[in-house]
Each structure stands twice: as C-alpha cells, then as structure tokens.
Amino acid sequence: MAVRAHAAPCRRSAARPRPIAVLVAAVLTALASSPATAQQRAALVGVDTVREEPLHQTVPVIGRLVARQSGVVAARIGGAVAEMRVEVGDRVARDDVVAVLVNDRLAAARDLRAAERTVAEAELETARAEVALRRQELKRLDGLKASAAFSQGRYEDKRQEVVMAQSEVAEASAALVSAQAELMLAEIDLYNADIRAPYPGVVSRRHTEVGAYVAVGDPVIDLVDDQHLEIEADVPSDRTAGLVPATPVTVEVDGETLRARVRAVVPEENALTRTRTVRFEPAFDATVGLAANQSVVVNVPAGEQRTVVSVHKDAVINRQGKTLVFLVVDGAAQIRPVSLGEAVGTRFEVLDGLQPGDVAVVRGNERLRPGQAVRTPEGLPG
C-alpha cells in the first residue's frame, strides 16, 4: 500500500510541465510575429540619394607666372655711357632715366641745326621780299601801258622776274623745312642720350657700365614689370574645349587656392607635346609676394561642362563581374545593375540603371540580399 501511495504523486509531477512549455512556445511565436521583432531583424544601412548635377571635373596642369611686360631696354643711339642711375633690384617708373650717354657732341649738333634753321628762315624772308619788289615793279609798268614810255619787252622781262622770285620763295621754303627736320633729328638724338624706362618695373640685370660704348640696339638693362603678372600654362589640346575667355578656374599658389579666369588660348599647338599655350588673368592681387616664372598649379576643366546623374562611390559593388547598386524601395533592398562613366570626386557618373532621387545604400550593402528589409538610423540622408 505504501508503494502505491508514492507512485501516484510521481505521475502527477511529470505531467505538470507540459502546460508551461506550451505557454513559452506561444509567447516566442507571438514575439517573432510582432512588428518590433521584425524591425530588429531589418538590416541597418546608410544611404545616399542619386542626384543630377553639373560635372565639374578638373585636371591639374603646371603653369607659371609671367610678366605681361619684360625684356631688354636698349640704346636708341650710339655713344659712351656717362652715367648709370640704377642698380639691380631698383624699382623705376615709366620714363625714369636709367642711364645717360655722353651728349656734348649731340648738344653741339643740335645747336648747329638750330642755326641752320635760322639761316633758312632768313633766306625765305628775303625771297618773299624779292617777290614783293618784282610785283611792285610789274604793277608800275602795267600802269604805263597807255603812255608812249611803255615798253612791251621790258614788261615781259619783269613778269619773268616775278616768276623767278616766286621760285626762289619755294626753294627757300623747302630749305627751311629741311632745316627744321634736321633740327628735330638732332633734338631726338639728344633726348635719346638719356635712356628711359619704357614701362614701370624692377631692374633685373645691368648689361653695361660707365665708360663702355653702346651701339644702336645694344642692351643696357633688363626690366620686369612685376605689377602686371599673368599665368601661363601649356594645356593638352584635348583639354582646351572648355577654356573659352572668362572661364573661371582655380589656381594653387604656395599652398593657397586662388581664383583666375581664362584670358586667351593661343591658336598654336606644340607638335611635340600636343599642348597649347593658355593665358589666365588672376582674380587676386598678384603683386604681393609673387615673382615672374614662379610655378603654380592650374586646375583646368577636363572638358565642356555638362549635367550628369551621379551616385556615391560607396554604393557601387561588384558581384560576379557585374556592377550593382542596392536601392531602398518601400523599406526593402532592391538590387540594380548599372553602367558607370567617369569618376567625379567621391561619385561616379551614371550612364544607365539609376534615376535622380533613387535612394542608394552606401553602408552595409556588402551583406545585403535582394528583398531584405532595411532601416536607416536618424540623421542619415534618404
């Protein structure tokens, strides 16, 4: 009887856990089917919007600063150098005298030409007075035509004398013009004995010294106009299509990014390098701390500006030789094959497969499966 009394309670204890297991299974089923659990199973991804934008791709080209005016200041007449008034590094203004030639003979020649002009002026006055006298005599004879004292032969001779006197006036006038021209040439030579700067700038070299003789065209100094600098670059000919006058570009000078604009494209191509010379006008103060022939980097447009559809580089994945992008559509990931063009910074040009406004997955796309639910944290675009 004792054995039976103990056996009955054991059978009841073994059957008791069955309702608890059923309850736990029901709870797990309910949790699995709840929206909160489904949301937790959705993959967390980062997204970026496919957009349409202008293509601003640039290519760096090495350029240099060049002076719009620079070169040799030469002697306009021959002579010995009497004085050098500038040193290397001196800044001069336009028409400043930089050197003086010995000019005593030039001054004497000018005085001689001035005297010759005075003589010519006097000879012209004498010739004019002679004409007036001959005309007066001719008029007196003309008044005697009605009298017996009139001589036709004498009258004709006097008319010829008037013509000859008028010719002497013309000759004296020509001599005066010649004397004036000779005087002007002498004054020009005397003026050119002072060698002047044709434009403002800095003296970069002296070619002669006091006591040396310079002939016409010999160099005296080198002058650089550092107040009017431009940028010159040899740009590949296939990159000049977008370089029309006034096109803005960026220039890197001493680690600083500055602005400039195209002034001109020289219509001549280098047959060896296949480049064309392009001049850029600085849109910044090019007179402070810069020098002619200083190197700069010009970021020129890679081609004509156009509008493209672009996608972020992180959205592009390659699977089995195909270029793919995951898009977020109604909370799920959809895979899309795409055709890409040029790289534009951190983005790719899209030739086919995407439209502006599509939301592309840029983080977490390596483990996504087509149709998988996705979610984005707060603050991410899209």
C-alpha positions as a Python dict, from the first residue, in 0.01 Angstrom:
ca = {
    (1, 'M'): (0, 0, 0),
    (2, 'A'): (293, 238, 73),
    (3, 'V'): (431, 182, -276),
    (4, 'R'): (109, 280, -446),
    (5, 'A'): (75, 587, -226),
    (6, 'H'): (414, 715, -353),
    (7, 'A'): (360, 622, -719),
    (8, 'A'): (57, 839, -775),
    (9, 'P'): (224, 1171, -683),
    (10, 'C'): (516, 1097, -920),
    (11, 'R'): (286, 1063, -1219),
    (12, 'R'): (122, 1398, -1144),
    (13, 'S'): (464, 1576, -1114),
    (14, 'A'): (579, 1451, -1459),
    (15, 'A'): (265, 1576, -1633),
    (16, 'R'): (276, 1927, -1477),
    (17, 'P'): (546, 2091, -1706),
    (18, 'R'): (352, 2035, -2026),
    (19, 'P'): (126, 2346, -1997),
    (20, 'I'): (439, 2565, -1924),
    (21, 'A'): (620, 2451, -2243),
    (22, 'V'): (314, 2524, -2450),
    (23, 'L'): (290, 2872, -2298),
    (24, 'V'): (659, 2953, -2367),
    (25, 'A'): (626, 2839, -2728),
    (26, 'A'): (320, 3055, -2775),
    (27, 'V'): (499, 3359, -2632),
    (28, 'L'): (801, 3308, -2861),
    (29, 'T'): (572, 3273, -3160),
    (30, 'A'): (395, 3596, -3070),
    (31, 'L'): (725, 3782, -3027),
    (32, 'A'): (855, 3655, -3358),
    (33, 'S'): (547, 3776, -3538),
    (34, 'S'): (539, 4117, -3367),
    (35, 'P'): (637, 4435, -3567),
    (36, 'A'): (910, 4525, -3313),
    (37, 'T'): (1091, 4197, -3368),
    (38, 'A'): (1066, 4232, -3746),
    (39, 'Q'): (1210, 4581, -3718),
    (40, 'Q'): (1504, 4446, -3518),
    (41, 'R'): (1576, 4187, -3788),
    (42, 'A'): (1589, 4459, -4063),
    (43, 'A'): (1947, 4542, -4168),
    (44, 'L'): (2083, 4879, -4055),
    (45, 'V'): (2224, 5063, -4360),
    (46, 'G'): (2350, 5405, -4461),
    (47, 'V'): (2202, 5564, -4772),
    (48, 'D'): (2270, 5844, -5017),
    (49, 'T'): (2049, 5996, -5285),
    (50, 'V'): (2125, 5962, -5655),
    (51, 'R'): (2131, 6316, -5789),
    (52, 'E'): (2163, 6519, -6106),
    (53, 'E'): (2438, 6783, -6101),
    (54, 'P'): (2681, 6972, -6324),
    (55, 'L'): (3005, 6789, -6399),
    (56, 'H'): (3298, 6997, -6271),
    (57, 'Q'): (3588, 6759, -6330),
    (58, 'T'): (3927, 6930, -6344),
    (59, 'V'): (4280, 6833, -6443),
    (60, 'P'): (4587, 6984, -6272),
    (61, 'V'): (4834, 7150, -6510),
    (62, 'I'): (5168, 7301, -6411),
    (63, 'G'): (5186, 7670, -6504),
    (64, 'R'): (5397, 7972, -6424),
    (65, 'L'): (5359, 8338, -6351),
    (66, 'V'): (5473, 8560, -6638),
    (67, 'A'): (5507, 8936, -6667),
    (68, 'R'): (5296, 9099, -6934),
    (69, 'Q'): (5590, 9333, -7000),
    (70, 'S'): (5952, 9230, -6958),
    (71, 'G'): (6271, 9240, -7159),
    (72, 'V'): (6574, 9443, -7258),
    (73, 'V'): (6588, 9821, -7253),
    (74, 'A'): (6823, 9904, -7541),
    (75, 'A'): (7015, 10213, -7651),
    (76, 'R'): (6846, 10413, -7928),
    (77, 'I'): (7167, 10589, -8034),
    (78, 'G'): (7533, 10503, -8013),
    (79, 'G'): (7767, 10659, -7758),
    (80, 'A'): (7976, 10615, -7449),
    (81, 'V'): (7798, 10560, -7117),
    (82, 'A'): (7842, 10862, -6893),
    (83, 'E'): (7623, 10755, -6601),
    (84, 'M'): (7429, 10451, -6478),
    (85, 'R'): (7149, 10562, -6248),
    (86, 'V'): (7000, 10225, -6141),
    (87, 'E'): (7115, 9908, -5972),
    (88, 'V'): (6976, 9555, -5992),
    (89, 'G'): (6658, 9540, -5783),
    (90, 'D'): (6573, 9909, -5817),
    (91, 'R'): (6211, 9989, -5897),
    (92, 'V'): (6158, 10251, -6168),
    (93, 'A'): (5857, 10432, -6305),
    (94, 'R'): (5778, 10488, -6668),
    (95, 'D'): (6013, 10745, -6833),
    (96, 'D'): (6260, 10736, -6544),
    (97, 'V'): (6617, 10785, -6670),
    (98, 'V'): (6818, 10466, -6610),
    (99, 'A'): (7139, 10563, -6793),
    (100, 'V'): (7295, 10869, -6960),
    (101, 'L'): (7523, 10871, -7265),
    (102, 'V'): (7792, 11130, -7332),
    (103, 'N'): (7596, 11405, -7510),
    (104, 'D'): (7830, 11705, -7566),
    (105, 'R'): (7864, 11635, -7940),
    (106, 'L'): (7489, 11581, -7962),
    (107, 'A'): (7422, 11915, -7796),
    (108, 'A'): (7662, 12088, -8035),
    (109, 'A'): (7495, 11921, -8332),
    (110, 'R'): (7158, 12041, -8207),
    (111, 'D'): (7288, 12400, -8181),
    (112, 'L'): (7430, 12378, -8535),
    (113, 'R'): (7097, 12259, -8673),
    (114, 'A'): (6919, 12537, -8490),
    (115, 'A'): (7148, 12794, -8654),
    (116, 'E'): (7087, 12642, -8997),
    (117, 'R'): (6715, 12672, -8941),
    (118, 'T'): (6756, 13041, -8854),
    (119, 'V'): (6950, 13096, -9180),
    (120, 'A'): (6679, 12919, -9376),
    (121, 'E'): (6411, 13133, -9218),
    (122, 'A'): (6605, 13450, -9313),
    (123, 'E'): (6653, 13331, -9672),
    (124, 'L'): (6283, 13264, -9701),
    (125, 'E'): (6201, 13616, -9581),
    (126, 'T'): (6449, 13759, -9835),
    (127, 'A'): (6290, 13558, -10117),
    (128, 'R'): (5944, 13674, -10020),
    (129, 'A'): (6061, 14039, -10014),
    (130, 'E'): (6213, 13992, -10360),
    (131, 'V'): (5880, 13866, -10490),
    (132, 'A'): (5701, 14166, -10343),
    (133, 'L'): (5952, 14404, -10509),
    (134, 'R'): (5920, 14240, -10852),
    (135, 'R'): (5540, 14252, -10832),
    (136, 'Q'): (5553, 14620, -10741),
    (137, 'E'): (5770, 14699, -11045),
    (138, 'L'): (5541, 14491, -11268),
    (139, 'K'): (5240, 14686, -11142),
    (140, 'R'): (5414, 15016, -11217),
    (141, 'L'): (5487, 14908, -11574),
    (142, 'D'): (5132, 14788, -11614),
    (143, 'G'): (5012, 15144, -11535),
    (144, 'L'): (5220, 15281, -11824),
    (145, 'K'): (5056, 15075, -12094),
    (146, 'A'): (4865, 15380, -12230),
    (147, 'S'): (5172, 15610, -12246),
    (148, 'A'): (5444, 15643, -12508),
    (149, 'A'): (5707, 15541, -12248),
    (150, 'F'): (5561, 15186, -12222),
    (151, 'S'): (5792, 14907, -12343),
    (152, 'Q'): (5636, 14572, -12409),
    (153, 'G'): (5970, 14392, -12392),
    (154, 'R'): (6057, 14538, -12056),
    (155, 'Y'): (5710, 14444, -11931),
    (156, 'E'): (5758, 14080, -12036),
    (157, 'D'): (6103, 14067, -11873),
    (158, 'K'): (5957, 14191, -11546),
    (159, 'R'): (5689, 13924, -11550),
    (160, 'Q'): (5961, 13661, -11581),
    (161, 'E'): (6149, 13815, -11293),
    (162, 'V'): (5836, 13779, -11078),
    (163, 'V'): (5809, 13409, -11170),
    (164, 'M'): (6178, 13354, -11085),
    (165, 'A'): (6135, 13529, -10748),
    (166, 'Q'): (5839, 13306, -10666),
    (167, 'S'): (6051, 13001, -10745),
    (168, 'E'): (6318, 13127, -10507),
    (169, 'V'): (6049, 13154, -10236),
    (170, 'A'): (5951, 12791, -10293),
    (171, 'E'): (6316, 12686, -10278),
    (172, 'A'): (6372, 12880, -9957),
    (173, 'S'): (6058, 12725, -9806),
    (174, 'A'): (6186, 12374, -9883),
    (175, 'A'): (6524, 12461, -9733),
    (176, 'L'): (6350, 12579, -9416),
    (177, 'V'): (6152, 12253, -9390),
    (178, 'S'): (6474, 12055, -9432),
    (179, 'A'): (6650, 12263, -9166),
    (180, 'Q'): (6360, 12211, -8926),
    (181, 'A'): (6370, 11833, -8985),
    (182, 'E'): (6746, 11825, -8924),
    (183, 'L'): (6697, 12019, -8602),
    (184, 'M'): (6425, 11776, -8488),
    (185, 'L'): (6653, 11477, -8556),
    (186, 'A'): (6929, 11641, -8355),
    (187, 'E'): (6690, 11706, -8067),
    (188, 'I'): (6569, 11343, -8079),
    (189, 'D'): (6927, 11217, -8061),
    (190, 'L'): (6996, 11447, -7768),
    (191, 'Y'): (6678, 11328, -7594),
    (192, 'N'): (6768, 10963, -7654),
    (193, 'A'): (7105, 11016, -7491),
    (194, 'D'): (6904, 10977, -7170),
    (195, 'I'): (6795, 10612, -7174),
    (196, 'R'): (6449, 10588, -7014),
    (197, 'A'): (6234, 10304, -6881),
    (198, 'P'): (5952, 10234, -7130),
    (199, 'Y'): (5726, 10093, -6854),
    (200, 'P'): (5730, 10061, -6474),
    (201, 'G'): (5913, 9766, -6327),
    (202, 'V'): (6217, 9630, -6146),
    (203, 'V'): (6569, 9622, -6287),
    (204, 'S'): (6673, 9255, -6307),
    (205, 'R'): (7010, 9298, -6483),
    (206, 'R'): (7265, 9559, -6595),
    (207, 'H'): (7437, 9491, -6928),
    (208, 'T'): (7687, 9777, -6934),
    (209, 'E'): (7886, 10013, -6713),
    (210, 'V'): (8011, 10370, -6713),
    (211, 'G'): (8277, 10422, -6983),
    (212, 'A'): (8157, 10142, -7209),
    (213, 'Y'): (8042, 10220, -7561),
    (214, 'V'): (7698, 10109, -7674),
    (215, 'A'): (7579, 10098, -8032),
    (216, 'V'): (7224, 10139, -8151),
    (217, 'G'): (7020, 9844, -8017),
    (218, 'D'): (7275, 9729, -7758),
    (219, 'P'): (7118, 9618, -7427),
    (220, 'V'): (7154, 9847, -7126),
    (221, 'I'): (6932, 9685, -6859),
    (222, 'D'): (6668, 9412, -6822),
    (223, 'L'): (6334, 9532, -6686),
    (224, 'V'): (6047, 9322, -6543),
    (225, 'D'): (5701, 9465, -6480),
    (226, 'D'): (5611, 9271, -6165),
    (227, 'Q'): (5291, 9471, -6110),
    (228, 'H'): (5107, 9309, -6401),
    (229, 'L'): (5154, 8931, -6384),
    (230, 'E'): (4959, 8665, -6570),
    (231, 'I'): (4951, 8286, -6551),
    (232, 'E'): (5069, 8086, -6850),
    (233, 'A'): (5020, 7711, -6884),
    (234, 'D'): (5073, 7457, -7161),
    (235, 'V'): (4740, 7271, -7163),
    (236, 'P'): (4686, 6942, -7353),
    (237, 'S'): (4494, 7024, -7670),
    (238, 'D'): (4216, 6777, -7582),
    (239, 'R'): (4150, 6975, -7261),
    (240, 'T'): (4108, 7319, -7420),
    (241, 'A'): (3748, 7273, -7539),
    (242, 'G'): (3609, 7419, -7216),
    (243, 'L'): (3863, 7703, -7194),
    (244, 'V'): (3674, 7991, -7350),
    (245, 'P'): (3758, 8350, -7249),
    (246, 'A'): (3633, 8443, -6898),
    (247, 'T'): (3604, 8075, -6790),
    (248, 'P'): (3680, 8064, -6413),
    (249, 'V'): (3948, 7827, -6284),
    (250, 'T'): (4124, 7766, -5954),
    (251, 'V'): (4497, 7816, -5906),
    (252, 'E'): (4716, 7674, -5631),
    (253, 'V'): (4995, 7913, -5532),
    (254, 'D'): (5220, 7836, -5235),
    (255, 'G'): (4959, 7600, -5088),
    (256, 'E'): (4678, 7855, -5124),
    (257, 'T'): (4384, 7809, -5361),
    (258, 'L'): (4304, 8125, -5557),
    (259, 'R'): (4077, 8218, -5846),
    (260, 'A'): (4165, 8314, -6205),
    (261, 'R'): (3991, 8332, -6542),
    (262, 'V'): (4090, 8250, -6897),
    (263, 'R'): (4212, 8549, -7097),
    (264, 'A'): (4317, 8383, -7421),
    (265, 'V'): (4401, 8049, -7581),
    (266, 'V'): (4689, 8086, -7824),
    (267, 'P'): (4582, 7920, -8153),
    (268, 'E'): (4913, 7739, -8200),
    (269, 'E'): (4984, 7380, -8099),
    (270, 'N'): (5319, 7238, -7999),
    (271, 'A'): (5379, 6947, -8237),
    (272, 'L'): (5599, 6762, -7985),
    (273, 'T'): (5388, 6790, -7670),
    (274, 'R'): (5044, 6840, -7830),
    (275, 'T'): (4974, 7131, -7599),
    (276, 'R'): (4850, 7486, -7647),
    (277, 'T'): (4954, 7791, -7451),
    (278, 'V'): (4674, 7939, -7241),
    (279, 'R'): (4693, 8272, -7059),
    (280, 'F'): (4494, 8321, -6735),
    (281, 'E'): (4420, 8657, -6575),
    (282, 'P'): (4448, 8644, -6194),
    (283, 'A'): (4136, 8735, -5997),
    (284, 'F'): (4359, 8806, -5697),
    (285, 'D'): (4636, 9050, -5605),
    (286, 'A'): (4935, 8916, -5798),
    (287, 'T'): (5172, 9189, -5678),
    (288, 'V'): (5235, 9071, -5321),
    (289, 'G'): (5499, 8803, -5259),
    (290, 'L'): (5488, 8664, -5615),
    (291, 'A'): (5753, 8666, -5886),
    (292, 'A'): (5778, 8612, -6259),
    (293, 'N'): (5842, 8247, -6359),
    (294, 'Q'): (5710, 8120, -6023),
    (295, 'S'): (5543, 7779, -6059),
    (296, 'V'): (5171, 7738, -5995),
    (297, 'V'): (4914, 7460, -6046),
    (298, 'V'): (4612, 7543, -6260),
    (299, 'N'): (4303, 7320, -6228),
    (300, 'V'): (4157, 7335, -6577),
    (301, 'P'): (3821, 7181, -6676),
    (302, 'A'): (3856, 6831, -6820),
    (303, 'G'): (3605, 6920, -7092),
    (304, 'E'): (3291, 7115, -7160),
    (305, 'Q'): (3058, 7144, -6861),
    (306, 'R'): (2755, 6912, -6873),
    (307, 'T'): (2486, 6783, -6637),
    (308, 'V'): (2514, 6419, -6527),
    (309, 'V'): (2340, 6172, -6294),
    (310, 'S'): (2580, 6062, -6020),
    (311, 'V'): (2591, 5803, -5743),
    (312, 'H'): (2824, 5782, -5443),
    (313, 'K'): (3125, 5552, -5494),
    (314, 'D'): (3045, 5354, -5176),
    (315, 'A'): (2712, 5247, -5327),
    (316, 'V'): (2880, 5055, -5610),
    (317, 'I'): (2959, 4685, -5557),
    (318, 'N'): (3090, 4419, -5794),
    (319, 'R'): (2947, 4067, -5791),
    (320, 'Q'): (3033, 3804, -6047),
    (321, 'G'): (3175, 4062, -6285),
    (322, 'K'): (2866, 4286, -6270),
    (323, 'T'): (2843, 4642, -6137),
    (324, 'L'): (2548, 4663, -5898),
    (325, 'V'): (2381, 4911, -5664),
    (326, 'F'): (2133, 4833, -5383),
    (327, 'L'): (1837, 5071, -5370),
    (328, 'V'): (1594, 5118, -5081),
    (329, 'V'): (1236, 5078, -5210),
    (330, 'D'): (945, 5060, -4960),
    (331, 'G'): (1179, 4958, -4678),
    (332, 'A'): (1340, 4672, -4870),
    (333, 'A'): (1667, 4636, -5062),
    (334, 'Q'): (1640, 4600, -5438),
    (335, 'I'): (1946, 4527, -5648),
    (336, 'R'): (2000, 4720, -5971),
    (337, 'P'): (2268, 4668, -6241),
    (338, 'V'): (2423, 4997, -6352),
    (339, 'S'): (2654, 5136, -6619),
    (340, 'L'): (2905, 5393, -6495),
    (341, 'G'): (3106, 5668, -6661),
    (342, 'E'): (3379, 5898, -6529),
    (343, 'A'): (3466, 5943, -6164),
    (344, 'V'): (3369, 6285, -6026),
    (345, 'G'): (3534, 6330, -5689),
    (346, 'T'): (3363, 6085, -5449),
    (347, 'R'): (3094, 5996, -5702),
    (348, 'F'): (3053, 5810, -6032),
    (349, 'E'): (2870, 5933, -6338),
    (350, 'V'): (2572, 5703, -6406),
    (351, 'L'): (2515, 5624, -6772),
    (352, 'D'): (2227, 5378, -6722),
    (353, 'G'): (2034, 5200, -6446),
    (354, 'L'): (1954, 5478, -6195),
    (355, 'Q'): (1737, 5787, -6185),
    (356, 'P'): (1774, 6112, -5987),
    (357, 'G'): (1605, 6067, -5650),
    (358, 'D'): (1678, 5696, -5612),
    (359, 'V'): (1799, 5609, -5259),
    (360, 'A'): (2120, 5403, -5280),
    (361, 'V'): (2274, 5202, -4995),
    (362, 'V'): (2629, 5320, -4922),
    (363, 'R'): (2698, 5137, -4591),
    (364, 'G'): (2610, 4780, -4508),
    (365, 'N'): (2545, 4687, -4872),
    (366, 'E'): (2812, 4414, -4880),
    (367, 'R'): (2593, 4172, -4677),
    (368, 'L'): (2253, 4264, -4819),
    (369, 'R'): (2028, 4022, -5004),
    (370, 'P'): (1769, 4127, -5261),
    (371, 'G'): (1434, 4185, -5090),
    (372, 'Q'): (1586, 4207, -4741),
    (373, 'A'): (1423, 4458, -4508),
    (374, 'V'): (1641, 4760, -4429),
    (375, 'R'): (1626, 5055, -4197),
    (376, 'T'): (1825, 5376, -4157),
    (377, 'P'): (1924, 5545, -3830),
    (378, 'E'): (1828, 5903, -3757),
    (379, 'G'): (2036, 6166, -3933),
    (380, 'L'): (2132, 5967, -4241),
    (381, 'P'): (2021, 6112, -4577),
    (382, 'G'): (1736, 5946, -4760),
}
